[in-house]
Amino acid sequence: MTTQQLKAIITATLMQGAMPYLIEKQKEGADEMVETVAGAALMADEIIEQIYANNTKMMD
């Protein structure tokens, strides 16, 4: 599995959890949705970095 695939899976999982919030905020416009998707993608990056850091520590 590539890093990009892992990021897509993590982002989709985070977005799934955010869906009720997005549905509630949908009336406020697309900006809120874009910010939430971007936030999920950033969180996915941080999670992947943590996974790699933990794997590196285990291999040492």
C-alpha positions in Angstrom: 0.0 0.0 0.0 1.4 3.4 -0.9 1.4 6.4 1.3 -1.1 8.1 -1.0 -3.5 5.2 -0.6 -3.1 5.2 3.1 -3.8 8.9 3.2 -6.9 8.4 1.1 -8.2 5.7 3.5 -7.5 7.7 6.6 -9.0 10.9 5.1 -12.1 9.0 4.1 -12.5 7.5 7.6 -12.1 10.9 9.2 -14.6 12.4 6.8 -17.1 9.7 7.5 -17.0 10.7 11.2 -17.4 14.4 10.2 -20.5 13.8 8.0 -23.1 14.6 10.7 -21.3 17.8 11.4 -21.1 18.7 7.7 -24.7 17.9 7.1 -25.6 20.3 9.9 -23.3 23.0 8.6 -24.2 22.5 4.9 -26.5 25.5 5.1 -23.5 27.8 5.8 -22.0 27.0 2.4 -19.2 25.2 0.7 -16.4 27.0 2.6 -17.1 25.0 5.7 -17.0 21.7 3.8 -13.7 22.6 2.1 -12.2 23.5 5.4 -13.3 20.2 7.0 -11.9 18.1 4.1 -8.6 20.1 4.2 -8.5 19.5 8.0 -9.1 15.8 7.5 -6.3 15.6 4.9 -3.9 17.4 7.3 -4.9 15.1 10.1 -4.3 12.1 7.8 -0.8 13.4 7.1 -0.1 13.7 10.8 -1.4 10.2 11.5 0.8 8.8 8.7 3.9 10.6 10.1 3.2 9.1 13.5 2.8 5.6 12.0 6.1 5.9 10.2 7.8 7.4 13.3 6.5 4.5 15.5 7.5 1.9 12.9 11.0 3.4 12.8 11.3 3.3 16.6 10.3 -0.4 16.6 12.9 -1.3 14.0 15.7 0.4 16.0 
